[in-house]
Amino acid sequence: MGSMPPPLPLLCSSALVLLLLLLGRPQGANGRAAPPAGQPVQQPAPAVNGSVASAGLPVAAAPPPLGRLDQVVIVVERHQHLRRELIAAIVVSSVAGVMIVLAALYSLFLWRRSRRALVDSNDTQSIDTARIAFVPMLNSFNSYKTSKKSAAVMMDYTSLEAATGKFSEGSVLGVGGFGCVYKANFDGGFAAAVKRLGSETQNCDKEFENELDLLGRIRHPNIVSLVGFCIHEENRFIIYELMENGSLDSQLHGPSHGSALTWHVRMKIALDTARGLEYLHEHCNPPIIHRDLKSSNILLDSDFNAKISDFGLAVTSGNQSKGNIKLSGTMGYVAPEYLLDGKLTEKSDVYAFGVVLLELLLGRKPVEKMAQSQCQSIVTWAMPQLTDRSKLPNIVDPMIRNTMDPKHLYQVAAVAVLCVQPEPSYRPLITDVLHSLVPLVPMELGGTLRISPESPFAIQKHSPC
């Protein structure tokens, strides 16, 4: 903080008082200061024979004649004295006037500066208050932008409208319980995915703020990157990086029925997802429980690199037992202990990962209708056959049947069985799952598996990725 300026009005007032005291002393007829009252006045010795008497010597008391000439001299001296007093008064008045003007100008300067500082402070406070009231998580989001140097910005609604063709049906990438996801083509050839959260969605604002807060603090190759966000009237928009191959759900259960996903590509997707979960569970502080891991929330880029998305329901470990976390998730992926008792831990995400692994292995949906009013989960249907090596090859997805090493098939099935155990303590940590999958993925795809050219499965090296 800079030093305060000198109090000019006080200095001017002090100088003015000093001048008045000096000029207010009684003056003699010759302009010298008069002696104090009560002291004798020594008159200078008159000239005798053209000389001046020596100081301190007695002089003959000869009263001077008071003639006309002496009277004229006295009158002239008084006139000169009065003129000097008048000049002094004018000078003092001028100096005082200048000081008063300077003091007034200086006071005006200090007043305007203090007022400007007050206005700036009020403006800053009002802006911060409005920001907090408008988007409560902006403080943490701005902190993230500062610490992580993220490119996430608050985007203009008009630019989103133009980039999505006014949110036309032709730009829709997917539809979920939260709303729609649109493809946005911005100026300069930049493309992104825009998730629109409508006001009709329950807890829209809470999920919106939660996702921005968590994605603002997470940076990992297997977690989708946040590009920006927008708030317009009752709608909330989150802009992500565009994943060209859509979701795992659309690849497995869409029109292609998984034809683009070879065995090794599927293992790569499982490995990428495990890496993303391991980062959330082991490397975030506090750990993050996704709570809604499923195939539709695993996105694939142009090289089939998998990234976890949709953190609207995610919670940090330690906050899930406070009683303010209601039961949420997707049927078929929710762990039994969470569904029945509300117990949520990292092992709940491991269960959901096991269901995704079964989808990759079997090509079936997590829940399928058996009759008009009956449904069966993939876990219930597959569990008896997964542990039977004679039956396992027959339930594998036809798109990948007989394209993998049987030993690798049994290992993946064993990992899936452990992940979907009803008892959470029997499930492995996601780190253990990750270590089990790494040897099953070719080195070219991020694992440690070496495939010799003579191997019947060498064709897997030339997968679409």
C-alpha positions as CSV (number, residue, x, y, z in Angstrom):
1,M,0.0,0.0,0.0
2,G,1.4,3.4,-0.9
3,S,2.2,6.1,1.7
4,M,-0.4,8.7,2.5
5,P,0.1,12.2,0.9
6,P,1.3,15.0,3.1
7,P,-1.5,16.9,4.9
8,L,-1.2,20.1,2.8
9,P,-4.1,21.9,4.4
10,L,-2.6,21.5,7.8
11,L,0.8,22.8,6.6
12,C,-0.8,25.8,5.0
13,S,-2.7,26.6,8.1
14,S,0.4,26.4,10.3
15,A,2.4,28.6,7.9
16,L,-0.4,31.2,7.8
17,V,-0.6,31.3,11.7
18,L,3.2,31.7,11.9
19,L,3.2,34.6,9.4
20,L,0.4,36.4,11.3
21,L,2.3,36.1,14.6
22,L,5.5,37.5,13.1
23,L,3.8,40.3,11.3
24,G,1.5,41.1,14.3
25,R,4.4,42.1,16.6
26,P,4.3,45.9,17.5
27,Q,6.8,47.8,15.4
28,G,8.7,50.9,16.3
29,A,8.6,54.2,14.2
30,N,11.8,53.1,12.5
31,G,10.4,49.7,11.6
32,R,12.2,47.8,14.4
33,A,10.4,45.7,16.9
34,A,9.3,47.6,20.0
35,P,10.7,46.4,23.3
36,P,8.4,44.6,25.7
37,A,6.3,46.7,28.1
38,G,8.0,47.8,31.3
39,Q,11.5,48.1,29.9
40,P,13.1,51.5,29.5
41,V,13.6,52.7,26.1
42,Q,17.1,54.0,25.3
43,Q,17.0,56.7,22.7
44,P,20.0,57.0,20.4
45,A,22.4,59.8,21.2
46,P,21.8,62.8,19.1
47,A,24.6,64.0,16.8
48,V,26.9,66.5,18.3
49,N,29.2,68.5,16.0
50,G,28.3,66.2,13.1
51,S,29.2,63.0,15.0
52,V,27.3,60.3,16.8
53,A,27.8,59.7,20.5
54,S,29.5,56.5,21.5
55,A,27.2,53.8,22.8
56,G,26.8,53.8,26.5
57,L,28.4,57.2,27.2
58,P,26.4,59.9,28.9
59,V,25.2,62.6,26.7
60,A,24.3,66.1,27.7
61,A,20.6,66.5,28.2
62,A,19.8,69.1,25.7
63,P,16.2,68.7,24.5
64,P,16.0,69.0,20.8
65,P,13.9,71.8,19.5
66,L,10.6,70.6,18.2
67,G,10.4,72.6,15.1
68,R,8.4,72.2,11.9
69,L,11.1,70.1,10.3
70,D,11.0,67.5,13.1
71,Q,7.2,67.3,12.7
72,V,7.5,66.7,9.0
73,V,10.1,64.0,9.5
74,I,7.8,62.2,12.1
75,V,4.8,62.4,9.7
76,V,6.9,61.0,6.8
77,E,8.2,58.2,8.9
78,R,4.6,57.3,10.0
79,H,3.5,57.4,6.4
80,Q,6.3,55.1,5.4
81,H,5.5,52.8,8.4
82,L,1.8,52.7,7.4
83,R,2.7,51.9,3.8
84,R,5.0,49.1,4.9
85,E,2.2,47.7,7.0
86,L,-0.2,48.0,4.1
87,I,2.2,46.2,1.8
88,A,2.8,43.5,4.4
89,A,-1.0,43.1,4.8
90,I,-1.5,42.7,1.1
91,V,1.3,40.2,0.8
92,V,-0.1,38.2,3.8
93,S,-3.5,38.3,2.3
94,S,-2.3,37.1,-1.1
95,V,-0.3,34.3,0.5
96,A,-3.2,33.4,2.6
97,G,-5.5,33.4,-0.4
98,V,-3.2,31.2,-2.4
99,M,-2.9,28.8,0.5
100,I,-6.6,28.6,0.9
101,V,-7.1,27.9,-2.8
102,L,-4.4,25.2,-2.7
103,A,-5.9,23.7,0.4
104,A,-9.3,23.7,-1.2
105,L,-7.9,22.0,-4.4
106,Y,-6.0,19.5,-2.4
107,S,-9.1,18.7,-0.3
108,L,-11.1,18.3,-3.4
109,F,-8.5,15.9,-4.9
110,L,-8.5,13.8,-1.7
111,W,-12.3,13.7,-1.6
112,R,-12.6,12.6,-5.3
113,R,-9.9,10.0,-4.9
114,S,-11.5,8.5,-1.8
115,R,-14.9,8.5,-3.5
116,R,-13.5,6.8,-6.5
117,A,-11.9,4.1,-4.3
118,L,-15.2,3.6,-2.5
119,V,-17.1,3.3,-5.8
120,D,-14.5,0.8,-7.1
121,S,-14.8,-1.2,-3.9
122,N,-18.6,-1.2,-4.1
123,D,-18.5,-2.2,-7.8
124,T,-16.2,-5.1,-7.1
125,Q,-18.3,-6.2,-4.2
126,S,-21.5,-6.0,-6.2
127,I,-20.0,-8.0,-9.1
128,D,-18.7,-10.7,-6.7
129,T,-22.1,-10.8,-5.0
130,A,-23.9,-11.1,-8.4
131,R,-21.5,-13.8,-9.5
132,I,-22.0,-15.9,-6.4
133,A,-25.8,-15.4,-6.7
134,F,-25.8,-16.2,-10.4
135,V,-23.4,-19.2,-10.5
136,P,-22.4,-20.3,-7.0
137,M,-19.6,-22.5,-8.2
138,L,-17.8,-19.7,-10.2
139,N,-15.3,-19.1,-7.4
140,S,-14.0,-22.6,-7.5
141,F,-14.3,-22.7,-11.2
142,N,-12.2,-19.5,-11.5
143,S,-9.7,-21.0,-9.1
144,Y,-9.4,-24.0,-11.3
145,K,-8.8,-21.9,-14.3
146,T,-6.0,-20.1,-12.5
147,S,-4.4,-23.2,-11.1
148,K,-4.9,-25.6,-14.1
149,K,-4.8,-23.1,-16.9
150,S,-8.0,-24.5,-18.4
151,A,-9.5,-23.2,-21.6
152,A,-13.0,-23.6,-20.1
153,V,-15.0,-20.4,-20.6
154,M,-18.5,-19.1,-20.2
155,M,-19.8,-19.1,-23.7
156,D,-22.5,-16.9,-25.3
157,Y,-25.9,-18.5,-26.0
158,T,-26.0,-16.9,-29.4
159,S,-22.8,-18.7,-30.5
160,L,-24.2,-22.0,-29.2
161,E,-27.4,-21.5,-31.2
162,A,-25.4,-20.7,-34.4
163,A,-23.0,-23.7,-33.9
164,T,-25.9,-26.2,-33.3
165,G,-28.2,-24.9,-36.0
166,K,-30.5,-23.5,-33.3
167,F,-30.4,-27.0,-31.6
168,S,-31.9,-28.7,-34.6
169,E,-32.7,-32.4,-34.6
170,G,-30.0,-33.0,-37.2
171,S,-27.3,-32.0,-34.7
172,V,-28.4,-34.4,-31.9
173,L,-25.7,-36.8,-30.8
174,G,-27.7,-38.5,-28.1
175,V,-30.6,-38.3,-25.7
176,G,-30.6,-39.2,-22.0
177,G,-32.5,-38.6,-18.8
178,F,-30.7,-35.3,-18.4
179,G,-31.6,-33.9,-21.8
180,C,-30.0,-33.9,-25.3
181,V,-26.4,-33.7,-26.5
182,Y,-25.8,-31.7,-29.7
183,K,-22.9,-31.5,-32.0
184,A,-21.6,-27.9,-32.3
185,N,-19.5,-26.6,-35.2
186,F,-18.0,-23.3,-34.2
187,D,-16.2,-20.8,-36.4
188,G,-12.7,-21.8,-37.3
189,G,-13.5,-25.5,-37.8
190,F,-13.7,-26.2,-34.0
191,A,-16.3,-28.9,-33.1
192,A,-17.6,-29.8,-29.6
193,A,-20.4,-31.6,-27.9
194,V,-23.1,-29.5,-26.1
195,K,-25.1,-31.1,-23.3
196,R,-28.4,-29.3,-22.7
197,L,-29.9,-29.6,-19.2
198,G,-33.5,-28.5,-19.3
199,S,-35.5,-26.9,-16.5
200,E,-37.7,-29.9,-16.4
201,T,-34.8,-32.1,-15.2
202,Q,-34.9,-32.6,-11.4
203,N,-32.0,-31.2,-9.5
204,C,-30.8,-29.6,-12.8
205,D,-28.9,-26.7,-11.1
206,K,-27.3,-29.0,-8.5
207,E,-26.0,-31.5,-11.1
208,F,-24.9,-28.7,-13.4
209,E,-22.8,-27.0,-10.7
210,N,-21.5,-30.4,-9.4
211,E,-20.3,-31.4,-12.9
212,L,-18.6,-28.1,-13.5
213,D,-16.9,-28.2,-10.1
214,L,-15.6,-31.7,-10.5
215,L,-14.5,-31.5,-14.1
216,G,-12.9,-28.2,-13.3
217,R,-10.6,-30.1,-10.9
218,I,-10.0,-33.2,-13.0
219,R,-7.4,-33.6,-15.8
220,H,-6.8,-37.1,-17.1
221,P,-6.5,-38.7,-20.5
222,N,-9.4,-41.1,-19.7
223,I,-11.8,-38.5,-18.4
224,V,-13.7,-36.2,-20.8
225,S,-12.4,-32.6,-21.0
226,L,-14.5,-29.6,-20.1
227,V,-14.5,-26.8,-22.8
228,G,-17.0,-24.4,-21.5
229,F,-20.5,-23.7,-20.1
230,C,-23.5,-21.4,-20.7
231,I,-26.5,-20.3,-18.7
232,H,-29.6,-19.0,-20.6
233,E,-32.9,-18.4,-18.9
234,E,-33.9,-21.8,-17.4
235,N,-31.5,-23.9,-19.5
236,R,-27.9,-24.9,-18.6
237,F,-25.3,-26.0,-21.1
238,I,-22.1,-27.9,-20.7
239,I,-19.6,-28.0,-23.6
240,Y,-17.2,-30.9,-23.8
241,E,-14.6,-32.1,-26.3
242,L,-16.2,-33.9,-29.2
243,M,-15.9,-37.7,-29.1
244,E,-16.3,-38.8,-32.7
245,N,-17.3,-42.4,-32.1
246,G,-20.0,-41.6,-29.6
247,S,-20.7,-43.7,-26.6
248,L,-19.9,-47.3,-25.9
249,D,-23.6,-47.9,-25.5
250,S,-24.3,-46.7,-29.1
251,Q,-21.4,-48.8,-30.5
252,L,-22.5,-52.0,-28.7
253,H,-26.3,-51.7,-28.8
254,G,-26.7,-49.4,-31.8
255,P,-27.2,-50.2,-35.5
256,S,-23.7,-51.6,-35.8
257,H,-24.1,-54.0,-32.9
258,G,-20.4,-53.7,-32.0
259,S,-19.1,-54.7,-35.4
260,A,-16.4,-52.0,-35.1
261,L,-15.2,-53.2,-31.7
262,T,-12.8,-56.1,-32.1
263,W,-11.7,-58.1,-29.0
264,H,-8.5,-56.1,-28.5
265,V,-10.4,-52.8,-29.0
266,R,-12.9,-53.9,-26.3
267,M,-10.1,-54.7,-24.0
268,K,-8.5,-51.3,-24.6
269,I,-11.8,-49.6,-23.8
270,A,-12.0,-51.6,-20.5
271,L,-8.4,-50.7,-19.7
272,D,-9.0,-47.0,-20.4
273,T,-12.1,-47.0,-18.3
274,A,-10.3,-48.7,-15.4
275,R,-7.5,-46.1,-15.7
276,G,-10.0,-43.3,-15.4
277,L,-11.7,-44.9,-12.4
278,E,-8.4,-45.5,-10.7
279,Y,-7.5,-41.8,-11.1
280,L,-10.8,-40.9,-9.4
281,H,-10.5,-43.4,-6.6
282,E,-6.7,-43.3,-5.9
283,H,-5.3,-40.0,-7.1
284,C,-8.0,-37.5,-6.3
285,N,-8.1,-35.9,-2.9
286,P,-10.6,-36.6,-1.6
287,P,-11.5,-39.6,-3.7
288,I,-14.4,-39.3,-6.1
289,I,-17.1,-41.8,-6.6
290,H,-18.7,-41.5,-10.0
291,R,-22.0,-43.2,-9.0
292,D,-23.3,-43.4,-12.5
293,L,-20.7,-45.4,-14.5
294,K,-22.4,-47.1,-17.5
295,S,-21.7,-47.7,-21.2
296,S,-23.6,-44.6,-22.2
297,N,-21.2,-42.5,-20.1
298,I,-18.1,-44.0,-21.6
299,L,-17.3,-41.9,-24.7
300,L,-15.0,-43.0,-27.6
301,D,-12.9,-40.6,-29.7
302,S,-11.8,-41.2,-33.3
303,D,-9.1,-43.7,-32.2
304,F,-11.5,-45.5,-29.8
305,N,-9.8,-44.1,-26.7
306,A,-12.3,-44.3,-23.9
307,K,-13.1,-41.4,-21.6
308,I,-15.5,-41.3,-18.6
309,S,-18.2,-38.5,-18.8
310,D,-21.2,-37.2,-16.9
311,F,-20.2,-36.3,-13.4
312,G,-23.5,-34.8,-12.3
313,L,-24.2,-37.5,-9.7
314,A,-20.6,-37.9,-8.6
315,V,-19.7,-37.4,-4.9
316,T,-16.5,-37.1,-3.0
317,S,-15.6,-39.9,-0.6
318,G,-16.6,-39.0,2.9
319,N,-19.6,-37.0,1.9
320,Q,-21.8,-40.0,0.9
321,S,-22.7,-40.8,4.5
322,K,-24.1,-37.4,5.5
323,G,-27.7,-38.4,4.7
324,N,-28.0,-35.7,2.0
325,I,-27.2,-38.1,-0.9
326,K,-30.3,-39.7,-2.2
327,L,-30.3,-42.9,-4.1
328,S,-29.3,-42.3,-7.8
329,G,-28.0,-44.3,-10.6
330,T,-29.1,-46.5,-13.5
331,M,-30.9,-49.8,-13.1
332,G,-28.6,-52.7,-13.9
333,Y,-25.5,-50.8,-12.8
334,V,-26.4,-50.0,-9.2
335,A,-24.6,-52.1,-6.6
336,P,-26.9,-54.2,-4.4
337,E,-25.7,-52.7,-1.1
338,Y,-26.3,-49.2,-2.4
339,L,-29.7,-50.1,-3.8
340,L,-30.9,-51.9,-0.6
341,D,-29.0,-50.1,2.2
342,G,-27.8,-46.9,0.7
343,K,-24.2,-47.8,1.4
344,L,-22.0,-46.0,-1.2
345,T,-18.3,-46.6,-1.6
346,E,-15.7,-46.9,-4.3
347,K,-16.6,-50.6,-4.5
348,S,-20.0,-49.4,-5.9
349,D,-18.1,-48.1,-9.0
350,V,-16.3,-51.4,-9.2
351,Y,-19.6,-53.2,-9.5
352,A,-20.7,-50.9,-12.3
353,F,-17.4,-51.5,-14.1
354,G,-18.0,-55.2,-13.8
355,V,-21.4,-54.7,-15.6
356,V,-19.7,-52.7,-18.4
357,L,-17.1,-55.5,-18.7
358,L,-19.9,-58.0,-19.2
359,E,-21.4,-55.8,-21.9
360,L,-18.1,-55.8,-23.7
361,L,-17.7,-59.5,-23.3
362,L,-21.3,-60.6,-24.1
363,G,-22.7,-57.8,-26.2
364,R,-25.9,-57.7,-24.1
365,K,-27.6,-54.8,-22.4
366,P,-27.4,-54.6,-18.6
367,V,-31.1,-55.2,-18.2
368,E,-33.2,-57.0,-20.8
369,K,-36.9,-57.8,-20.9
370,M,-37.8,-61.4,-20.5
371,A,-41.6,-60.9,-20.7
372,Q,-43.9,-57.9,-20.9
373,S,-43.6,-57.2,-17.2
374,Q,-40.4,-59.1,-16.3
375,C,-36.8,-58.0,-16.7
376,Q,-33.5,-59.9,-16.1
377,S,-30.1,-58.3,-15.4
378,I,-27.0,-59.4,-17.3
379,V,-25.4,-60.3,-13.9
380,T,-28.2,-62.7,-13.0
381,W,-28.3,-64.3,-16.4
382,A,-24.5,-64.7,-17.0
383,M,-23.2,-65.5,-13.6
384,P,-23.9,-69.3,-13.7
385,Q,-22.3,-69.6,-17.2
386,L,-19.3,-67.3,-16.6
387,T,-17.7,-69.8,-14.2
388,D,-18.3,-72.8,-16.5
389,R,-15.5,-72.9,-19.1
390,S,-17.6,-75.2,-21.3
391,K,-20.4,-72.7,-21.5
392,L,-18.5,-69.4,-21.6
393,P,-17.4,-69.5,-25.3
394,N,-21.1,-69.9,-26.3
395,I,-22.3,-66.8,-24.6
396,V,-19.6,-64.5,-25.9
397,D,-20.8,-61.7,-28.3
398,P,-21.0,-63.3,-31.8
399,M,-19.1,-60.3,-33.2
400,I,-15.9,-61.4,-31.3
401,R,-16.5,-65.1,-30.8
402,N,-13.4,-67.2,-31.4
403,T,-11.2,-64.2,-32.1
404,M,-9.4,-64.2,-28.8
405,D,-7.0,-66.4,-26.9
406,P,-9.2,-68.6,-24.7
407,K,-6.9,-68.0,-21.7
408,H,-7.5,-64.3,-22.1
409,L,-11.3,-64.9,-22.3
410,Y,-11.3,-66.8,-19.1
411,Q,-9.2,-64.1,-17.3
412,V,-11.6,-61.4,-18.4
413,A,-14.6,-63.4,-17.3
414,A,-12.9,-64.0,-13.9
415,V,-12.3,-60.3,-13.4
416,A,-15.9,-59.5,-14.3
417,V,-17.2,-62.2,-11.9
418,L,-15.2,-60.7,-9.0
419,C,-16.3,-57.1,-9.8
420,V,-20.0,-58.0,-9.6
421,Q,-19.9,-59.9,-6.3
422,P,-22.9,-59.1,-4.1
423,E,-20.6,-58.6,-1.1
424,P,-18.5,-55.4,-1.5
425,S,-15.6,-56.8,0.5
426,Y,-15.2,-59.6,-2.1
427,R,-14.8,-57.1,-5.0
428,P,-11.3,-56.1,-5.9
429,L,-10.0,-52.5,-5.9
430,I,-10.0,-50.8,-9.3
431,T,-6.2,-50.8,-9.1
432,D,-6.2,-54.6,-9.0
433,V,-8.6,-54.7,-11.9
434,L,-6.3,-52.4,-13.8
435,H,-3.2,-54.6,-13.2
436,S,-5.2,-57.6,-14.4
437,L,-6.2,-56.0,-17.7
438,V,-2.9,-54.5,-18.7
439,P,-1.4,-57.8,-19.9
440,L,-4.4,-58.5,-22.1
441,V,-4.1,-55.4,-24.2
442,P,-1.5,-55.1,-27.1
443,M,1.3,-52.7,-26.6
444,E,0.1,-50.7,-29.6
445,L,-3.1,-50.1,-27.7
446,G,-1.6,-49.1,-24.4
447,G,-1.1,-52.5,-22.7
448,T,1.9,-54.9,-22.4
449,L,0.7,-57.8,-24.6
450,R,3.2,-58.8,-27.3
451,I,1.6,-60.5,-30.3
452,S,3.9,-62.5,-32.6
453,P,3.2,-62.4,-36.4
454,E,2.7,-66.2,-36.3
455,S,-0.1,-65.9,-33.7
456,P,-3.7,-66.6,-35.1
457,F,-4.7,-63.5,-33.3
458,A,-2.1,-61.2,-34.9
459,I,-4.9,-59.7,-37.0
460,Q,-5.9,-57.9,-33.8
461,K,-3.0,-55.5,-34.2
462,H,-4.7,-54.0,-37.3
463,S,-7.8,-53.0,-35.4
464,P,-9.8,-49.9,-36.4
465,C,-8.0,-47.9,-33.8
